[in-house]
């Protein structure tokens, strides 16, 4: 299993976007507001959640790649 170091901010952003997307889907399925308002709000939440997820996913993939690239070996006598 691969491990990727995530900061607390990364975890917060992941959870935040999942919350926004879930809220948008929940509003689409619920029948608690009038149809026009519910549709506008839920689509806005879905689109914003997806758009925020794209850069986070790219950042996550960058961390995944950099965590598994071999680092050049530097002899201890040359290390700073």
C-alpha atoms as one frame of an Amber mdcrd trajectory, in Angstrom:
protein
   0.000   0.000   0.000   1.291   3.453  -0.896   1.423   6.164   1.730   1.167
   9.833   0.827   1.899  12.496   3.424  -1.086  14.830   3.763  -1.214  17.973
   5.827  -4.147  18.903   8.008  -5.115  21.527   5.428  -5.193  18.870   2.675
  -7.456  16.646   4.748  -9.708  19.616   5.540 -10.035  20.551   1.877 -10.839
  16.968   0.896 -13.535  16.732   3.563 -14.879  20.185   2.699 -15.340  19.404
  -0.970 -16.956  16.066  -0.150 -19.367  17.914   2.145 -20.236  20.482  -0.538
 -20.809  17.815  -3.186 -22.887  15.728  -0.784 -24.995  18.731   0.183 -25.627
  19.496  -3.486 -26.723  15.931  -4.180 -28.873  15.904  -1.047 -30.640  19.077
  -2.121 -31.277  17.635  -5.575 -32.924  14.590  -4.023 -34.818  16.424  -1.256
 -38.157  18.110  -1.637 -37.841  20.813   1.032 -37.543  23.998  -1.100 -39.285
  25.155  -4.222 -38.004  23.490  -7.377 -36.209  26.460  -9.023 -34.316  27.500
  -5.894 -33.376  23.933  -4.959 -32.082  23.199  -8.452 -30.031  26.424  -8.650
 -28.438  25.973  -5.225 -27.705  22.278  -5.657 -26.149  22.663  -9.098 -24.018
  25.551  -7.810 -22.797  23.398  -4.908 -22.072  20.439  -7.181 -20.137  22.522
  -9.699 -18.119  24.364  -7.037 -17.304  21.092  -5.256 -16.141  19.481  -8.479
 -14.118  22.525  -9.529 -12.348  22.641  -6.155 -11.673  18.910  -6.342  -9.702
  19.148  -9.593  -6.701  21.163  -8.267  -6.693  19.113  -5.064  -6.577  15.911
  -7.072  -3.708  17.236  -9.165  -1.843  18.221  -5.998  -2.486  14.806  -4.483
  -1.186  13.051  -7.609   1.904  15.279  -7.565   2.591  14.307  -3.950   2.013
  10.664  -4.819   4.543  10.803  -7.645   7.144  12.746  -5.672   6.831  10.425
  -2.683   7.770   7.417  -4.810  10.536   8.784  -6.995  13.967   7.495  -6.083
  16.132  10.145  -4.488  19.759  10.373  -5.512  22.169   8.987  -2.967  24.544
  11.624  -1.620  27.547  10.322   0.331  27.695  11.635   3.878  31.042  13.371
   3.349  29.414  15.530   0.611  26.198  16.258   2.462  25.756  19.758   3.858
